[in-house]
Amino acid sequence: VAHVAGFGEDRVAELRSLLGKVDGDALRIVGIGAGAWGSVFIALLRNARNDDDDAPALDMSLLLFFWKEVDKPTAEHLFEVINAREEVLRRLIRKCAYLQYVEARLGDRTLYADEILRDGFCINMIDTPLCPLKVVTNLQEAVWDADIVVNVLPSTETRPVFQQIGRFWRERRTMPVIISLAKGVEAAHQPLECAVQFILFGFSGYDLSMRVEVLLFFLVLKVPILKSFFPRKSFDLVLAFLIMVAAGVPAENVLYLGGPNIAAEVYNREYANPRICGSEKWRKPLAQFLRQPHFVVWDNSDLTTHEVMGGLKNVYAIGAGMAGALTNESATSKAVYFAHCTSKMIYITHLLAEQPERLAGPLLANTLLKGRNAWYGEKLAKGEPKIEMGDNISGKRMIQGVLAVEAFHELLWQPSLSVMHPELNKPVAPVELCPILRALYKILIQRNAPPGAILQAVRDENMYDPWHRIEMDAVYIPQLLRAEKEPPLKIPMVTRGFFSNVENAGHPLISTSTHQIIQGADAS
């Protein structure tokens, strides 16, 4: 094993041994998704290796899905950033790459996100130049023989992408390790959406005409029947377990890494303490492998708690931005908001995790005060941008907190679920004990309340002390999320004609083989 500066030969050798790597075969790490945090994470690993080695032990790349154009204002700002940093300027001149940025500044050339990322510029974080990165744009090429896959996809893209990746990995003898930097829960799909997605991926062995025939058949069934095949609760998963099911990898191979990390600050060597959560087999060697002097990774077994907390942080960060803007950054008002939202984060985590870590809320809530979700909440409170403009903002990309608000609200309002209200002493839906979440849902999703509603939720004179929520015992509701110990069930492929043996199926219009597939999808 060649020496890798920053990692240490022993750490690389230990990981290579666990992955079954032979001498001369590089350890391949690929990041899927090239947002600010994903780009910074791969850049940290590249900075820690010795680029002068003739036979490096590590091969790292970043998968970029979109060929987004860099608009002229961004190109102009990028040119200013380049000229303000002598080391970046010299690097681009040595590579004969400087001229393309001059031409883009003049409007004579269009730059694309993938080509500037190869030079170390993330389109979502122009002000913080990174090291040059190896960028690929083909999914199969990126993941085919990867040993470690780092997922930084938005929650809305995670399921379809990993279902496709799972098809590439069917012939593999050993499965790679997946480190997910994404967080939260997947919102329950509508039955029709589930049916379309299930057919497109589950029937991939058939030609397009067959899949269209199957899709039309499901459309004829209409939503009432589809609901019996695709119940809501089957699709309420934390993203790590969703990846496990979609890609067909063992549960122990999927880990979550997160914490109070601002991408630009981490890359600029601000001290950070992220946590990697999952099976002991992988989390401890990976924590050692990823650890750097300014990026000290802790390991923890409680994946559900930390991932849910990370998603809730995105939810309540939007409210924090609103509260700060509406109160002229009042320290007292923000402290009140912080007390309420952290208690709710802990309470919701206790609903979703059987043995949650009590300190996870305060540990992960630090980035409530900064980041694109807090920025978005602040701008909404000031009237810019308008909420009708949506949650995909130029220069910030997708504001994940908006999606998380909908996902958590949908998860906690289900009529079949109830908890005992500590003061009214009657059963209520879990979301009724989360007034800030309900206010954010009205503001961002229903769009029938102004941003000022967030202050009303905080200042509600009937709200009881947040301490009561933290001290509530036995609130865990197992059916809210997939049980951590339940093994994933792979969806079998169709092996017979779709319309054969119709009369023998569980439903009079469904063949036996298809009925079994639907049952498998429901169980997964």
C-alpha positions in Angstrom: 0.0 0.0 0.0 1.4 3.3 -1.0 1.8 5.9 1.7 -1.1 8.4 1.8 -0.2 11.8 3.4 -2.8 12.8 6.0 -4.4 9.4 6.4 -1.5 7.3 7.5 -0.5 4.0 5.9 -1.9 1.9 8.8 -5.4 3.4 8.5 -5.6 2.9 4.7 -4.2 -0.7 5.1 -6.8 -1.6 7.7 -9.7 -0.3 5.5 -8.2 -2.0 2.4 -8.0 -5.3 4.3 -11.7 -5.1 5.4 -12.7 -4.4 1.9 -10.6 -7.3 0.5 -8.4 -5.2 -1.7 -5.3 -6.8 -3.2 -1.9 -5.1 -3.8 -1.9 -2.7 -6.7 -5.7 -2.3 -6.7 -6.6 1.3 -5.7 -9.3 1.9 -3.0 -12.0 3.6 -5.1 -14.2 6.2 -3.4 -16.9 8.0 -5.4 -19.2 10.8 -4.3 -22.7 10.9 -5.8 -24.0 14.4 -6.0 -21.9 17.6 -6.3 -23.4 20.1 -4.0 -21.4 22.2 -1.6 -21.1 19.6 1.2 -20.5 16.7 -1.2 -17.8 18.6 -3.1 -16.1 19.6 0.2 -16.2 16.1 1.6 -14.4 14.6 -1.5 -12.0 17.6 -1.6 -11.1 16.9 2.1 -10.1 13.4 1.2 -8.1 14.5 -1.9 -6.2 17.1 0.2 -5.3 14.4 2.7 -3.7 12.1 0.1 -0.2 12.4 -1.5 -0.7 13.4 -5.1 2.9 12.8 -5.9 2.6 9.1 -5.4 3.1 7.1 -8.6 0.8 4.3 -7.3 -1.7 6.0 -5.1 -3.7 3.8 -2.7 -6.8 6.0 -3.2 -8.8 6.8 -6.3 -11.5 9.5 -5.6 -14.1 10.9 -8.0 -17.3 12.9 -7.9 -20.4 12.2 -9.9 -22.1 15.2 -11.3 -25.6 14.5 -12.8 -26.4 17.9 -14.4 -24.7 20.0 -17.0 -25.8 23.3 -15.5 -24.7 26.4 -17.3 -22.8 29.1 -15.3 -24.7 32.3 -16.0 -22.8 35.5 -16.8 -23.2 37.2 -13.3 -21.8 34.0 -11.7 -18.9 33.9 -14.3 -18.1 37.5 -13.5 -18.0 36.8 -9.8 -15.9 33.6 -10.3 -13.4 35.7 -12.3 -13.1 38.1 -9.4 -12.6 35.2 -7.0 -9.8 33.7 -9.2 -7.9 37.0 -9.5 -8.1 37.6 -5.8 -6.3 34.4 -4.9 -2.7 34.2 -6.2 -2.4 30.4 -5.7 -5.6 29.7 -7.7 -4.5 32.1 -10.4 -1.1 30.4 -10.8 -2.7 27.0 -10.8 -5.1 27.9 -13.7 -2.3 29.5 -15.7 -0.1 26.4 -15.3 -3.0 24.3 -16.6 -3.7 26.7 -19.5 -7.2 27.0 -18.1 -7.3 30.7 -17.2 -8.3 31.9 -20.7 -11.7 30.1 -20.5 -12.6 32.1 -17.4 -11.6 35.3 -19.2 -13.8 34.4 -22.1 -16.7 33.6 -19.8 -16.2 36.9 -18.0 -16.5 38.7 -21.4 -19.5 36.6 -22.3 -17.8 34.9 -25.2 -18.0 31.4 -23.7 -20.4 29.4 -21.6 -19.0 27.5 -18.7 -20.6 24.4 -17.2 -20.8 23.1 -13.6 -18.8 20.0 -14.3 -15.8 21.8 -16.0 -15.4 24.4 -13.3 -15.7 21.6 -10.6 -12.7 19.9 -12.2 -10.8 23.2 -11.6 -12.1 23.2 -8.0 -15.1 25.6 -8.1 -18.4 24.3 -6.8 -21.2 26.3 -8.5 -23.0 26.5 -5.1 -20.0 27.8 -3.3 -18.0 30.0 -5.7 -16.4 32.1 -2.9 -14.5 29.0 -1.5 -12.2 27.5 -4.2 -11.5 23.8 -3.6 -8.7 21.6 -4.9 -9.1 20.2 -8.4 -11.5 17.2 -8.5 -11.9 14.2 -10.7 -15.5 14.5 -12.1 -17.5 11.9 -14.0 -20.9 12.3 -15.5 -21.9 8.6 -16.1 -23.5 6.8 -13.2 -22.5 3.3 -14.2 -18.9 4.3 -14.8 -18.8 6.0 -11.3 -20.3 3.2 -9.2 -19.5 0.0 -11.1 -16.4 -1.0 -9.1 -16.6 1.6 -6.3 -15.5 0.4 -2.8 -17.0 3.3 -0.9 -19.9 5.3 -2.2 -20.6 8.7 -0.6 -24.3 9.7 -1.1 -25.0 13.5 -1.1 -28.2 13.3 -3.2 -31.3 15.3 -2.2 -33.9 13.1 -0.5 -36.2 13.4 -3.5 -33.6 11.8 -5.8 -32.2 9.1 -3.5 -34.7 6.3 -4.2 -34.7 6.3 -8.0 -30.9 6.8 -8.3 -30.1 3.9 -5.9 -32.6 1.6 -7.5 -30.7 2.1 -10.7 -27.4 1.6 -8.9 -28.8 -1.6 -7.4 -29.2 -3.0 -11.0 -25.5 -2.3 -11.7 -24.5 -4.1 -8.6 -26.5 -7.3 -9.1 -23.5 -9.3 -10.3 -21.1 -8.1 -7.6 -19.7 -10.7 -5.2 -19.2 -8.1 -2.5 -21.2 -5.0 -1.9 -19.6 -1.6 -1.3 -19.9 0.5 1.8 -22.3 3.5 1.5 -21.8 6.6 3.6 -24.8 8.8 3.3 -24.4 12.5 4.0 -28.1 13.1 3.2 -30.5 13.1 6.1 -34.1 13.0 7.1 -37.1 10.8 6.1 -38.6 10.2 2.7 -42.1 11.7 2.4 -44.8 9.1 1.7 -45.4 8.9 -2.0 -48.8 9.0 -3.5 -50.0 5.5 -4.6 -50.0 6.5 -8.3 -46.4 7.8 -8.0 -45.3 4.6 -6.3 -46.9 2.5 -9.0 -45.2 4.5 -11.8 -41.8 4.3 -10.1 -42.3 0.6 -9.2 -43.0 -0.3 -12.8 -40.2 1.7 -14.3 -37.6 0.1 -12.1 -39.1 -3.2 -11.1 -39.9 -4.2 -14.7 -36.6 -3.0 -16.1 -36.0 -6.5 -17.6 -38.8 -5.9 -20.1 -38.7 -3.7 -23.2 -40.3 -0.2 -23.2 -43.6 -1.3 -24.9 -44.1 -4.0 -22.2 -43.5 -1.4 -19.4 -45.9 1.0 -21.0 -48.6 -1.8 -21.2 -48.1 -2.5 -17.5 -48.2 1.2 -16.6 -51.5 1.6 -18.5 -52.9 -1.4 -16.7 -52.1 0.2 -13.3 -53.6 3.5 -14.5 -56.9 1.7 -15.3 -56.9 0.4 -11.7 -57.0 4.0 -10.4 -56.0 5.3 -7.0 -58.4 3.4 -4.7 -57.1 0.0 -5.6 -53.5 1.2 -5.8 -53.7 2.4 -2.2 -54.2 -1.2 -1.1 -51.0 -2.2 -2.8 -48.9 0.9 -1.8 -49.9 1.9 1.8 -48.4 5.2 3.1 -46.4 3.7 5.9 -44.4 1.4 3.7 -42.6 4.4 2.3 -41.8 6.4 5.4 -38.1 5.5 5.7 -35.0 7.3 7.0 -32.8 7.7 3.9 -30.1 5.2 5.1 -32.7 2.4 5.2 -34.2 3.6 2.0 -30.8 3.2 0.3 -30.5 -0.3 1.8 -33.8 -1.3 0.3 -33.4 0.4 -3.0 -29.9 -0.8 -3.8 -30.2 -4.2 -2.1 -27.1 -3.8 0.1 -26.7 -5.3 3.6 -27.9 -3.1 6.5 -24.4 -3.1 8.0 -22.9 -1.6 4.8 -25.0 1.6 5.0 -23.8 4.4 7.4 -24.8 8.0 8.0 -22.3 10.8 8.6 -23.5 14.2 9.8 -23.2 17.0 12.3 -23.2 20.7 12.7 -21.0 21.3 9.6 -21.0 24.4 7.3 -19.3 23.2 4.1 -17.1 26.3 3.5 -16.0 26.6 7.1 -15.0 22.9 7.2 -13.0 23.3 4.0 -11.3 26.4 5.5 -10.2 24.1 8.4 -12.6 25.3 11.0 -12.7 22.6 13.7 -15.6 20.2 13.3 -16.9 17.1 15.1 -19.2 15.1 12.7 -20.5 11.7 13.7 -20.6 8.5 11.6 -23.3 6.2 12.6 -24.0 2.5 11.8 -22.6 -0.9 12.3 -19.5 -1.3 14.4 -17.8 -3.3 11.7 -17.5 -0.3 9.4 -18.1 2.9 11.5 -15.0 2.5 13.7 -12.5 2.0 10.9 -14.2 4.6 8.7 -14.1 7.1 11.6 -10.3 6.5 11.9 -9.9 6.7 8.1 -11.8 10.0 7.8 -10.3 11.7 10.8 -8.1 14.8 10.3 -6.7 17.3 12.8 -9.6 19.7 12.1 -12.2 17.1 11.1 -12.4 14.8 14.1 -15.0 12.1 13.3 -16.8 10.4 16.2 -18.6 7.1 15.8 -22.0 6.2 17.2 -24.4 3.2 16.8 -27.6 5.2 16.7 -28.2 5.9 13.0 -31.9 6.7 13.2 -31.5 9.4 15.9 -28.8 11.2 14.2 -30.3 11.1 10.7 -33.7 12.2 11.9 -32.1 15.0 13.9 -30.2 16.1 10.8 -33.4 16.3 8.9 -35.2 18.1 11.7 -32.3 20.6 11.8 -33.2 21.6 8.2 -36.9 22.1 9.2 -36.3 24.3 12.2 -33.4 26.2 10.6 -36.0 27.8 8.3 -38.0 28.9 11.3 -34.9 30.2 13.0 -34.1 32.4 9.9 -37.7 33.7 10.0 -37.7 34.4 13.7 -34.3 36.2 13.5 -35.5 38.5 10.6 -38.9 39.2 12.2 -37.4 40.2 15.6 -34.5 42.2 14.2 -32.1 39.5 15.3 -33.2 39.7 18.9 -31.0 37.4 21.0 -33.7 36.9 23.5 -36.3 35.9 20.9 -33.9 33.5 19.1 -33.0 31.9 22.5 -36.8 31.3 23.1 -37.1 29.8 19.6 -34.0 27.6 20.2 -35.4 26.3 23.5 -38.7 25.3 21.9 -37.3 23.8 18.7 -34.6 21.7 20.3 -37.2 20.2 22.7 -39.4 19.4 19.7 -36.5 17.8 17.8 -35.8 15.6 20.8 -39.5 14.7 21.2 -39.9 13.8 17.5 -36.7 11.7 17.6 -38.1 9.8 20.7 -41.2 9.1 18.5 -39.1 7.6 15.7 -36.2 5.9 17.5 -36.5 3.2 20.1 -33.4 4.2 22.2 -32.6 7.7 21.1 -29.6 9.7 22.3 -30.8 12.5 24.6 -28.1 15.0 23.7 -28.4 14.6 19.9 -30.7 17.7 19.7 -28.4 20.3 21.1 -25.4 18.7 19.3 -27.0 18.9 15.9 -28.8 22.2 16.3 -25.8 24.5 16.0 -26.3 25.1 12.2 -29.8 26.4 12.9 -28.2 29.8 12.9 -26.4 29.5 9.6 -26.7 27.7 6.3 -29.0 27.9 3.3 -32.1 26.8 5.2 -31.7 29.6 7.7 -30.8 32.0 4.9 -34.0 31.0 3.0 -36.2 31.6 6.1 -34.6 35.0 6.7 -35.2 36.0 3.0 -38.8 34.8 3.1 -39.5 36.9 6.2 -38.0 39.9 4.4 -40.1 39.3 1.3 -37.3 38.1 -0.9 -37.7 35.7 -2.6 -41.4 35.3 -2.7 -42.6 32.0 -1.5 -44.3 31.4 -4.9 -40.9 31.2 -6.5 -40.5 27.8 -5.0 -37.6 26.2 -3.1 -35.0 25.9 -5.9 -33.0 29.0 -5.6 -30.3 30.2 -7.9 -26.9 29.9 -6.2 -28.3 27.8 -3.4 -30.0 25.0 -5.4 -32.7 23.0 -3.5 -33.7 24.2 -0.1 -34.0 20.8 1.6 -35.8 22.1 4.6 -39.0 22.8 2.6 -39.2 19.1 1.6 -38.3 18.0 5.1 -41.2 20.1 6.5 -43.7 18.3 4.3 -42.1 14.9 5.0 -42.2 15.2 8.8 -45.6 16.8 8.9 -47.1 14.0 6.7 -45.4 11.4 8.9 -46.7 12.8 12.2 -50.3 13.8 11.3 -51.5 10.3 10.4 -55.0 9.8 11.9 -54.1 6.2 12.9 -51.4 7.5 15.3 -51.9 9.2 18.6 -50.0 10.2 21.7 -51.3 11.4 25.1 -51.4 15.2 25.5 -49.5 16.0 28.7 -52.0 18.7 29.8 -55.3 17.9 28.1 -54.9 14.2 29.0 -56.5 13.0 25.8 -55.0 11.3 22.7 -53.9 13.7 19.9 -52.0 13.3 16.6 -48.2 13.7 17.3 -48.0 16.7 15.1 -50.5 18.6 17.5 -47.6 18.7 20.0 -45.4 20.4 17.4 -46.8 23.9 16.8 -43.7 25.3 15.1 -43.8 22.4 12.6 -47.5 23.0 11.9 -46.8 26.7 11.4 -44.0 26.0 8.9 -46.3 23.6 7.1 -49.0 26.3 6.7 -46.4 28.9 5.6 -44.3 26.8 3.2 -46.6 24.0 1.9 -50.2 25.1 2.2 -49.1 28.8 1.7 -52.1 30.1 3.7 -50.2 31.8 6.5 -47.6 34.6 6.5 -44.0 34.2 7.9 -45.2 36.0 11.0 -47.1 32.9 12.0 -43.8 31.4 13.2 -43.7 33.9 16.0 -47.3 33.2 17.0 -46.4 29.5 17.3 -43.5 30.3 19.6 -45.4 32.8 21.7 -48.6 30.7 22.1 -49.5 31.5 25.7 -51.1 28.0 26.0 -47.8 26.2 25.1 -46.5 24.3 28.0 -42.9 24.2 29.2 -40.7 22.3 26.6 -39.2 20.4 29.5 -42.4 18.3 29.6 -41.7 17.0 26.1 -38.1 16.1 26.8 -39.2 14.2 29.9 -42.0 12.3 28.3 -41.3 8.5 28.5 -42.6 5.7 26.3 -43.5 7.8 23.3 -41.8 5.5 20.7 -44.2 4.5 17.9 -42.6 1.6 16.1 -44.9 1.8 13.0 -43.8 5.3 12.1 -40.6 4.1 10.5 -39.2 0.8 9.3 -37.8 -1.1 12.3 -34.0 -0.9 12.3 -33.6 -4.7 12.7 -36.0 -5.7 10.0 -34.0 -7.1 7.0 -34.7 -5.6 3.6 -36.7 -7.7 1.2 -35.6 -7.6 -2.4 -38.3 -7.1 -5.0 -38.2 -10.1 -7.3 -38.2 -9.7 -11.1 -41.2 -10.9 -13.1 -40.5 -14.3 -14.6 -43.8 -14.9 -16.4 -46.2 -13.0 -18.5 -47.9 -10.1 -16.8 -51.4 -11.1 -17.7 -51.0 -14.9 -17.2 -52.9 -16.9 -14.6 -55.2 -13.9 -13.8 -57.8 -16.0 -12.1 -55.3 -17.5 -9.6 -54.0 -14.1 -8.3 -54.8 -12.4 -5.0 -56.6 -9.8 -7.0 -58.9 -10.9 -9.9 -57.0 -8.7 -12.3 -53.4 -9.4 -11.2 -51.3 -12.4 -12.2 -49.8 -14.6 -9.5 -46.2 -13.5 -10.2 -47.2 -9.8 -10.2 -49.1 -10.2 -7.0 -46.0 -11.6 -5.3 -44.0 -8.7 -6.6 -46.4 -6.2 -5.2 -46.4 -8.0 -1.9 -42.6 -7.8 -1.9 -42.7 -4.1 -2.7 -45.2 -3.5 0.2 -43.0 -5.5 2.6 -39.9 -3.5 1.6 
